[in-house]
Amino acid sequence: MKGLGWPFLVMALGCTLVVDPQPGAGIGAVCEASSQCQAAECLDGLCTVRCFESAGCPGGTLCANEVCQLPLAALVVVPYDTVQDEVGQAVDRGVTEAAEQLGYVEQELVSGLELPSATYEQVAQRLSQRSFDLVIVGSPALAPGALEAANTNPETTFVALQLDATSAVDNLVSFDARSYQAYFLAGVAAGRLTNSGRLGFIGSTPTPPFIAGVNAFALGAQAGRGAPIVLELRWMMGPHDMGVKVDGKSKERRDTEALVAAGADVIAHNVDNNIPVFTVRDLNETGASVLAVAGHKPEACAIVAAGDCAGTVVTNWTPLFSRFIDLVHRGEPPTGSLLESIRTSNAESVVRFDLGSGLPGGSSLAAELEGLRAELASDAGVGRVFDGPIQSTGQCEAATGTATCVEAGSRLSDEGLASMCWLVTGIVDEAGAPAMVPESTSCKAP
């Protein structure tokens, strides 16, 4: 959409405008020099006016970071109650913090509906009531609805977590982070800290992103242990237990107890809550000696006593959303897929692993992990987590025709990562047999 100057810009709600630089361009127009702006100056590539409060800005704009800006309306969509769903919490927190930094974002939240159909009925209703420049969808479970809504609202930019690449359209973008890099670091820590040589992992949904996290944790543990290690894996087959509790216990709690009973002394997970960590706390209070790997937020380690948390896989969407919203605001939203790698700076990294406190050899382990983090941050693409040789428990051969998933001297490609439906050797199921990826929407039986 081309801008035609200030009168046209005031009529348009939001900031999804691409304006040809020309004399007389209004606030929010892209510019290279102040001479291209009408009664304004060119700051950071946009026509604007300096201000101290919104009352000093032209109608339809507001004062954000001491310059007048067009507002941007964002709708955040997460499927579950954000009190329980910590993945949804992380998405909502990332948008909120990005909005605070940028100053011109008006946001609304749709949550707690679980069913994609019910959720998108609410989204459709919101979109019929007002114009939104951006819709942020915080769950892969809502991808089909995101595609439908994007097709119905071509003037709105949609960005969806872990969207299948085949579902992307011009105004629908996938976002994710290479969380497996943080799980690799968590695995290294677990391998260094385990006494039994047996670890436990509670997996969310058997899709390539979550499988990659499990595999990376196992590979990191094997590297950190320097000796054979066993990782017992139990799948939730969903982001959390949606069934009826058994004896008053959720599946997350039952599986954690079973993993500890089988000898695991470090428990990790990638479900959307920290119930496994609460369970470790309760087990340790009754005499067990188990370490937890927490998830989602830095403070999650505080669930257990000091020294009982190996660390936390932290998700911080703020830097990604800040950059993405700024591009949408400029009328230049990216297309395709946004896949963030780990970075050395906590402020810039979407994912990281924070080592717990009070651990044996904590200072030397922390230094080792920071060195590994710097190496991971220096990689482009998949990175060295999945350098060969890597063999699977059996499914890799069925999928690729070879017993080796990644050959020696080679590295897994992004295409291979996106289709990862196999588990590395050393991962077992509850019966002690080599674990296999159960069939799911993303992973079909060969």
ROKE-222132 format. One record per residue (C-alpha): x, y, z; residue in one letter; residue number from 1. Coordinates in nm, 2 decimals, padded with zeros to 4 digits, m for minus. Example, Ala and Ser with C-alpha at 12.3 -4.5 7.8 and 13.67 -1.06 7.14 Angstrom:
2
> xx;yy;zz;residu;num
> 01.23;m00.45;00.78;A;1 $
> 01.37;m00.11;00.71;S;2 $
This chain:
446
> xx;yy;zz;residu;num
> 00.00;00.00;00.00;M;1 $
> 00.15;00.34;m00.10;K;2 $
> 00.11;00.65;00.12;G;3 $
> m00.02;00.97;m00.02;L;4 $
> 00.08;01.21;00.26;G;5 $
> m00.06;01.31;00.59;W;6 $
> m00.44;01.31;00.53;P;7 $
> m00.43;00.96;00.40;F;8 $
> m00.21;00.84;00.68;L;9 $
> m00.44;00.97;00.95;V;10 $
> m00.73;00.78;00.80;M;11 $
> m00.54;00.45;00.81;A;12 $
> m00.55;00.26;01.14;L;13 $
> m00.21;00.11;01.25;G;14 $
> 00.12;00.11;01.08;C;15 $
> 00.12;m00.15;00.80;T;16 $
> 00.20;00.12;00.54;L;17 $
> 00.49;00.13;00.30;V;18 $
> 00.52;00.49;00.19;V;19 $
> 00.74;00.60;m00.11;D;20 $
> 00.98;00.87;00.02;P;21 $
> 00.84;01.20;m00.12;Q;22 $
> 00.80;01.56;m00.01;P;23 $
> 00.50;01.59;00.21;G;24 $
> 00.51;01.24;00.35;A;25 $
> 00.33;01.21;00.69;G;26 $
> 00.43;01.07;01.02;I;27 $
> 00.51;00.70;00.99;G;28 $
> 00.63;00.72;00.63;A;29 $
> 00.96;00.57;00.54;V;30 $
> 01.22;00.84;00.46;C;31 $
> 01.59;00.90;00.40;E;32 $
> 01.60;01.27;00.47;A;33 $
> 01.39;01.53;00.65;S;34 $
> 01.32;01.71;00.33;S;35 $
> 01.09;01.42;00.23;Q;36 $
> 00.87;01.47;00.54;C;37 $
> 00.58;01.72;00.58;Q;38 $
> 00.62;01.94;00.89;A;39 $
> 00.84;01.66;01.04;A;40 $
> 01.19;01.53;01.04;E;41 $
> 01.34;01.20;00.93;C;42 $
> 01.45;01.00;01.24;L;43 $
> 01.56;00.64;01.23;D;44 $
> 01.42;00.61;00.88;G;45 $
> 01.07;00.73;00.95;L;46 $
> 00.90;01.07;00.93;C;47 $
> 00.82;01.19;01.28;T;48 $
> 00.80;01.49;01.52;V;49 $
> 00.99;01.51;01.85;R;50 $
> 00.77;01.52;02.16;C;51 $
> 00.75;01.49;02.54;F;52 $
> 00.39;01.38;02.57;E;53 $
> 00.11;01.26;02.33;S;54 $
> m00.07;01.59;02.36;A;55 $
> 00.20;01.74;02.15;G;56 $
> 00.16;01.50;01.87;C;57 $
> m00.07;01.53;01.56;P;58 $
> m00.40;01.36;01.59;G;59 $
> m00.40;00.98;01.55;G;60 $
> m00.04;00.95;01.68;T;61 $
> 00.12;00.92;02.02;L;62 $
> 00.44;01.01;02.19;C;63 $
> 00.67;00.70;02.22;A;64 $
> 01.03;00.74;02.32;N;65 $
> 01.01;01.12;02.27;E;66 $
> 00.89;01.10;01.90;V;67 $
> 00.54;01.09;01.76;C;68 $
> 00.44;00.75;01.63;Q;69 $
> 00.15;00.59;01.47;L;70 $
> 00.00;00.33;01.71;P;71 $
> 00.02;m00.04;01.62;L;72 $
> m00.26;m00.27;01.73;A;73 $
> m00.15;m00.63;01.82;A;74 $
> m00.36;m00.93;01.92;L;75 $
> m00.19;m01.20;02.12;V;76 $
> m00.35;m01.55;02.09;V;77 $
> m00.26;m01.84;02.32;V;78 $
> m00.48;m02.15;02.37;P;79 $
> m00.46;m02.22;02.74;Y;80 $
> m00.50;m02.04;03.06;D;81 $
> m00.18;m01.84;03.10;T;82 $
> m00.18;m01.90;03.48;V;83 $
> m00.10;m02.27;03.39;Q;84 $
> 00.05;m02.24;03.04;D;85 $
> 00.41;m02.11;03.08;E;86 $
> 00.47;m02.12;02.70;V;87 $
> 00.18;m01.89;02.66;G;88 $
> 00.31;m01.68;02.95;Q;89 $
> 00.64;m01.65;02.78;A;90 $
> 00.48;m01.53;02.45;V;91 $
> 00.25;m01.28;02.63;D;92 $
> 00.54;m01.16;02.84;R;93 $
> 00.76;m01.11;02.53;G;94 $
> 00.50;m00.90;02.36;V;95 $
> 00.43;m00.70;02.67;T;96 $
> 00.80;m00.62;02.73;E;97 $
> 00.85;m00.54;02.36;A;98 $
> 00.55;m00.31;02.37;A;99 $
> 00.70;m00.13;02.67;E;100 $
> 01.03;m00.08;02.49;Q;101 $
> 00.87;00.05;02.17;L;102 $
> 00.60;00.26;02.33;G;103 $
> 00.35;00.26;02.05;Y;104 $
> 00.19;m00.09;02.07;V;105 $
> m00.17;m00.14;02.18;E;106 $
> m00.22;m00.51;02.27;Q;107 $
> m00.51;m00.74;02.35;E;108 $
> m00.50;m01.10;02.46;L;109 $
> m00.71;m01.40;02.37;V;110 $
> m00.64;m01.71;02.59;S;111 $
> m00.79;m02.01;02.78;G;112 $
> m01.00;m02.16;02.50;L;113 $
> m00.79;m02.47;02.42;E;114 $
> m00.98;m02.58;02.11;L;115 $
> m00.84;m02.41;01.79;P;116 $
> m01.19;m02.37;01.65;S;117 $
> m01.32;m02.19;01.96;A;118 $
> m01.01;m01.98;01.98;T;119 $
> m01.04;m01.86;01.62;Y;120 $
> m01.41;m01.78;01.66;E;121 $
> m01.29;m01.53;01.92;Q;122 $
> m01.01;m01.41;01.69;V;123 $
> m01.25;m01.36;01.40;A;124 $
> m01.49;m01.17;01.64;Q;125 $
> m01.20;m00.94;01.75;R;126 $
> m01.09;m00.88;01.39;L;127 $
> m01.45;m00.79;01.29;S;128 $
> m01.47;m00.54;01.57;Q;129 $
> m01.14;m00.35;01.50;R;130 $
> m00.84;m00.35;01.28;S;131 $
> m00.53;m00.52;01.40;F;132 $
> m00.19;m00.47;01.24;D;133 $
> m00.05;m00.78;01.39;L;134 $
> m00.18;m01.11;01.53;V;135 $
> 00.07;m01.32;01.73;I;136 $
> m00.02;m01.69;01.77;V;137 $
> 00.16;m01.85;02.06;G;138 $
> 00.10;m02.22;02.00;S;139 $
> 00.16;m02.47;01.71;P;140 $
> m00.18;m02.63;01.79;A;141 $
> m00.35;m02.32;01.65;L;142 $
> m00.16;m02.32;01.32;A;143 $
> m00.46;m02.44;01.10;P;144 $
> m00.67;m02.15;01.24;G;145 $
> m00.38;m01.91;01.19;A;146 $
> m00.37;m02.00;00.82;L;147 $
> m00.74;m01.96;00.78;E;148 $
> m00.74;m01.62;00.96;A;149 $
> m00.45;m01.50;00.76;A;150 $
> m00.62;m01.58;00.43;N;151 $
> m00.94;m01.41;00.55;T;152 $
> m00.75;m01.09;00.67;N;153 $
> m00.48;m01.02;00.41;P;154 $
> m00.41;m00.67;00.54;E;155 $
> m00.31;m00.81;00.88;T;156 $
> 00.03;m00.96;00.95;T;157 $
> 00.02;m01.30;01.14;F;158 $
> 00.31;m01.47;01.31;V;159 $
> 00.27;m01.82;01.46;A;160 $
> 00.48;m02.03;01.68;L;161 $
> 00.63;m02.34;01.51;Q;162 $
> 00.42;m02.30;01.20;L;163 $
> 00.48;m02.58;00.94;D;164 $
> 00.68;m02.42;00.66;A;165 $
> 00.43;m02.54;00.40;T;166 $
> 00.16;m02.33;00.57;S;167 $
> 00.34;m02.00;00.53;A;168 $
> 00.17;m01.74;00.31;V;169 $
> 00.27;m01.38;00.24;D;170 $
> 00.11;m01.24;00.56;N;171 $
> 00.17;m01.54;00.78;L;172 $
> 00.52;m01.59;00.93;V;173 $
> 00.65;m01.87;01.14;S;174 $
> 00.86;m01.79;01.45;F;175 $
> 01.06;m02.02;01.67;D;176 $
> 01.40;m02.05;01.85;A;177 $
> 01.66;m02.32;01.84;R;178 $
> 01.57;m02.43;02.19;S;179 $
> 01.76;m02.75;02.13;Y;180 $
> 02.08;m02.55;02.17;Q;181 $
> 01.98;m02.46;02.53;A;182 $
> 01.88;m02.82;02.59;Y;183 $
> 02.22;m02.94;02.47;F;184 $
> 02.38;m02.72;02.74;L;185 $
> 02.13;m02.85;02.99;A;186 $
> 02.23;m03.20;02.89;G;187 $
> 02.60;m03.12;02.94;V;188 $
> 02.52;m03.00;03.29;A;189 $
> 02.31;m03.31;03.36;A;190 $
> 02.59;m03.54;03.24;G;191 $
> 02.84;m03.37;03.47;R;192 $
> 02.60;m03.37;03.77;L;193 $
> 02.44;m03.72;03.76;T;194 $
> 02.57;m03.98;04.00;N;195 $
> 02.36;m04.27;03.86;S;196 $
> 02.43;m04.22;03.49;G;197 $
> 02.06;m04.24;03.44;R;198 $
> 01.85;m03.93;03.34;L;199 $
> 01.47;m03.88;03.28;G;200 $
> 01.29;m03.66;03.03;F;201 $
> 00.92;m03.58;03.00;I;202 $
> 00.85;m03.49;02.64;G;203 $
> 00.57;m03.27;02.52;S;204 $
> 00.43;m03.34;02.17;T;205 $
> 00.63;m03.57;01.94;P;206 $
> 00.70;m03.30;01.67;T;207 $
> 01.04;m03.22;01.52;P;208 $
> 01.11;m02.91;01.75;P;209 $
> 01.04;m03.10;02.07;F;210 $
> 01.22;m03.42;01.94;I;211 $
> 01.52;m03.20;01.87;A;212 $
> 01.52;m03.08;02.23;G;213 $
> 01.52;m03.44;02.36;V;214 $
> 01.79;m03.55;02.12;N;215 $
> 02.01;m03.24;02.20;A;216 $
> 01.97;m03.31;02.58;F;217 $
> 02.08;m03.67;02.53;A;218 $
> 02.38;m03.57;02.31;L;219 $
> 02.48;m03.30;02.56;G;220 $
> 02.45;m03.55;02.85;A;221 $
> 02.67;m03.81;02.66;Q;222 $
> 02.93;m03.54;02.60;A;223 $
> 02.91;m03.41;02.96;G;224 $
> 02.93;m03.76;03.11;R;225 $
> 03.22;m03.89;02.90;G;226 $
> 03.08;m04.24;02.96;A;227 $
> 02.77;m04.43;02.86;P;228 $
> 02.45;m04.27;02.99;I;229 $
> 02.08;m04.38;02.97;V;230 $
> 01.80;m04.13;02.92;L;231 $
> 01.45;m04.26;02.98;E;232 $
> 01.19;m04.07;02.78;L;233 $
> 00.82;m04.05;02.84;R;234 $
> 00.58;m03.86;02.61;W;235 $
> 00.29;m03.65;02.72;M;236 $
> 00.14;m03.66;02.36;M;237 $
> 00.04;m03.30;02.41;G;238 $
> 00.17;m02.97;02.58;P;239 $
> 00.04;m03.10;02.91;H;240 $
> m00.19;m03.36;03.07;D;241 $
> m00.54;m03.30;02.93;M;242 $
> m00.69;m03.62;03.07;G;243 $
> m00.84;m03.72;03.40;V;244 $
> m00.60;m03.73;03.69;K;245 $
> m00.52;m04.07;03.83;V;246 $
> m00.52;m04.09;04.21;D;247 $
> m00.52;m03.71;04.21;G;248 $
> m00.20;m03.69;04.01;K;249 $
> m00.14;m03.55;03.66;S;250 $
> 00.06;m03.75;03.41;K;251 $
> 00.35;m03.51;03.45;E;252 $
> 00.37;m03.60;03.82;R;253 $
> 00.31;m03.97;03.77;R;254 $
> 00.59;m03.99;03.50;D;255 $
> 00.83;m03.79;03.71;T;256 $
> 00.78;m04.02;04.01;E;257 $
> 00.82;m04.33;03.78;A;258 $
> 01.14;m04.20;03.63;L;259 $
> 01.29;m04.13;03.97;V;260 $
> 01.18;m04.48;04.09;A;261 $
> 01.37;m04.63;03.79;A;262 $
> 01.69;m04.46;03.90;G;263 $
> 01.70;m04.13;03.73;A;264 $
> 01.86;m03.86;03.94;D;265 $
> 01.82;m03.57;03.69;V;266 $
> 01.47;m03.49;03.55;I;267 $
> 01.42;m03.26;03.25;A;268 $
> 01.11;m03.17;03.04;H;269 $
> 00.98;m02.96;02.76;N;270 $
> 00.61;m02.95;02.85;V;271 $
> 00.44;m02.62;02.89;D;272 $
> 00.44;m02.62;03.27;N;273 $
> 00.69;m02.69;03.55;N;274 $
> 00.49;m02.97;03.72;I;275 $
> 00.79;m03.21;03.69;P;276 $
> 01.00;m02.95;03.89;V;277 $
> 00.73;m02.93;04.17;F;278 $
> 00.73;m03.31;04.18;T;279 $
> 01.11;m03.32;04.23;V;280 $
> 01.07;m03.07;04.51;R;281 $
> 00.81;m03.29;04.68;D;282 $
> 01.02;m03.61;04.63;L;283 $
> 01.33;m03.45;04.78;N;284 $
> 01.13;m03.33;05.08;E;285 $
> 01.06;m03.70;05.15;T;286 $
> 01.42;m03.81;05.12;G;287 $
> 01.50;m03.84;04.75;A;288 $
> 01.81;m03.68;04.60;S;289 $
> 01.71;m03.56;04.25;V;290 $
> 01.80;m03.26;04.04;L;291 $
> 01.55;m03.08;03.82;A;292 $
> 01.59;m02.91;03.49;V;293 $
> 01.33;m02.63;03.49;A;294 $
> 01.19;m02.45;03.20;G;295 $
> 01.05;m02.12;03.05;H;296 $
> 01.15;m01.85;03.30;K;297 $
> 01.46;m01.77;03.51;P;298 $
> 01.29;m01.79;03.84;E;299 $
> 01.17;m02.15;03.79;A;300 $
> 01.47;m02.29;03.97;C;301 $
> 01.33;m02.13;04.29;A;302 $
> 01.06;m02.40;04.30;I;303 $
> 01.31;m02.64;04.45;V;304 $
> 01.56;m02.59;04.73;A;305 $
> 01.90;m02.44;04.65;A;306 $
> 02.13;m02.70;04.50;G;307 $
> 01.84;m02.91;04.37;D;308 $
> 01.81;m02.74;04.04;C;309 $
> 02.05;m02.82;03.76;A;310 $
> 01.94;m02.51;03.58;G;311 $
> 01.66;m02.36;03.36;T;312 $
> 01.60;m02.36;02.99;V;313 $
> 01.49;m02.00;02.96;V;314 $
> 01.27;m01.86;02.68;T;315 $
> 01.27;m01.48;02.63;N;316 $
> 01.08;m01.37;02.32;W;317 $
> 01.12;m01.00;02.39;T;318 $
> 01.42;m00.93;02.15;P;319 $
> 01.25;m01.12;01.86;L;320 $
> 00.91;m00.94;01.91;F;321 $
> 01.09;m00.60;01.94;S;322 $
> 01.26;m00.65;01.60;R;323 $
> 00.95;m00.80;01.44;F;324 $
> 00.70;m00.54;01.56;I;325 $
> 00.94;m00.26;01.45;D;326 $
> 00.95;m00.41;01.09;L;327 $
> 00.57;m00.44;01.09;V;328 $
> 00.54;m00.08;01.21;H;329 $
> 00.76;00.03;00.92;R;330 $
> 00.54;m00.16;00.67;G;331 $
> 00.83;m00.41;00.61;E;332 $
> 00.72;m00.74;00.78;P;333 $
> 00.95;m01.03;00.71;P;334 $
> 00.82;m01.34;00.53;T;335 $
> 00.88;m01.71;00.56;G;336 $
> 01.03;m01.82;00.89;S;337 $
> 01.21;m01.66;01.18;L;338 $
> 01.43;m01.91;01.36;L;339 $
> 01.64;m01.76;01.64;E;340 $
> 01.97;m01.91;01.74;S;341 $
> 02.12;m01.88;02.09;I;342 $
> 02.34;m01.57;02.16;R;343 $
> 02.60;m01.49;02.41;T;344 $
> 02.41;m01.19;02.55;S;345 $
> 02.11;m01.27;02.78;N;346 $
> 01.94;m00.95;02.66;A;347 $
> 01.96;m01.06;02.30;E;348 $
> 01.92;m01.43;02.32;S;349 $
> 01.57;m01.58;02.29;V;350 $
> 01.68;m01.91;02.45;V;351 $
> 01.95;m01.99;02.70;R;352 $
> 02.04;m02.23;02.98;F;353 $
> 02.09;m02.07;03.32;D;354 $
> 02.29;m02.30;03.55;L;355 $
> 02.15;m02.35;03.90;G;356 $
> 02.32;m02.23;04.22;S;357 $
> 02.47;m02.44;04.49;G;358 $
> 02.59;m02.72;04.26;L;359 $
> 02.91;m02.91;04.31;P;360 $
> 03.18;m02.77;04.08;G;361 $
> 02.94;m02.49;03.99;G;362 $
> 03.20;m02.23;03.89;S;363 $
> 03.40;m02.45;03.66;S;364 $
> 03.08;m02.60;03.51;L;365 $
> 02.95;m02.24;03.45;A;366 $
> 03.27;m02.15;03.27;A;367 $
> 03.25;m02.46;03.05;E;368 $
> 02.89;m02.39;02.96;L;369 $
> 02.97;m02.03;02.87;E;370 $
> 03.24;m02.15;02.64;G;371 $
> 03.01;m02.39;02.47;L;372 $
> 02.74;m02.13;02.45;R;373 $
> 02.99;m01.90;02.27;A;374 $
> 03.07;m02.18;02.02;E;375 $
> 02.70;m02.24;01.95;L;376 $
> 02.64;m01.87;01.91;A;377 $
> 02.91;m01.85;01.65;S;378 $
> 02.75;m02.12;01.43;D;379 $
> 02.51;m02.04;01.14;A;380 $
> 02.21;m02.27;01.07;G;381 $
> 02.16;m02.59;01.27;V;382 $
> 02.50;m02.57;01.45;G;383 $
> 02.74;m02.82;01.60;R;384 $
> 02.48;m02.98;01.83;V;385 $
> 02.39;m03.22;01.54;F;386 $
> 02.74;m03.28;01.40;D;387 $
> 02.79;m03.64;01.29;G;388 $
> 02.83;m03.92;01.34;P;389 $
> 02.48;m03.96;01.49;I;390 $
> 02.29;m04.29;01.49;Q;391 $
> 01.93;m04.34;01.60;S;392 $
> 01.74;m04.60;01.80;T;393 $
> 01.60;m04.74;01.47;G;394 $
> 01.37;m04.49;01.30;Q;395 $
> 01.64;m04.30;01.12;C;396 $
> 01.72;m04.60;00.90;E;397 $
> 01.35;m04.63;00.81;A;398 $
> 01.33;m04.26;00.72;A;399 $
> 01.66;m04.22;00.53;T;400 $
> 01.76;m04.57;00.43;G;401 $
> 02.09;m04.56;00.63;T;402 $
> 02.17;m04.67;00.98;A;403 $
> 02.35;m04.34;01.04;T;404 $
> 02.14;m04.03;01.07;C;405 $
> 02.42;m03.78;01.03;V;406 $
> 02.75;m03.90;00.87;E;407 $
> 03.09;m03.84;01.03;A;408 $
> 03.23;m03.51;00.91;G;409 $
> 02.88;m03.37;00.82;S;410 $
> 02.62;m03.16;00.99;R;411 $
> 02.24;m03.20;01.00;L;412 $
> 02.07;m02.96;00.76;S;413 $
> 01.77;m02.73;00.85;D;414 $
> 01.56;m02.95;00.63;E;415 $
> 01.67;m03.25;00.83;G;416 $
> 01.60;m03.07;01.15;L;417 $
> 01.25;m02.98;01.04;A;418 $
> 01.17;m03.35;00.96;S;419 $
> 01.34;m03.50;01.27;M;420 $
> 01.13;m03.80;01.36;C;421 $
> 01.40;m04.02;01.52;W;422 $
> 01.58;m04.04;01.85;L;423 $
> 01.95;m04.08;01.92;V;424 $
> 02.10;m04.39;02.06;T;425 $
> 02.10;m04.41;02.44;G;426 $
> 01.74;m04.30;02.48;I;427 $
> 01.51;m04.58;02.61;V;428 $
> 01.14;m04.61;02.68;D;429 $
> 00.97;m04.71;03.01;E;430 $
> 01.03;m05.08;02.93;A;431 $
> 01.40;m05.02;02.88;G;432 $
> 01.39;m05.08;02.51;A;433 $
> 01.53;m04.83;02.25;P;434 $
> 01.28;m04.55;02.24;A;435 $
> 01.09;m04.47;01.92;M;436 $
> 00.90;m04.16;01.82;V;437 $
> 00.53;m04.23;01.84;P;438 $
> 00.31;m04.14;01.54;E;439 $
> 00.18;m03.79;01.54;S;440 $
> 00.05;m03.53;01.30;T;441 $
> 00.41;m03.44;01.22;S;442 $
> 00.57;m03.78;01.25;C;443 $
> 00.40;m04.06;01.05;K;444 $
> 00.49;m04.42;01.07;A;445 $
> 00.71;m04.51;00.77;P;446 $
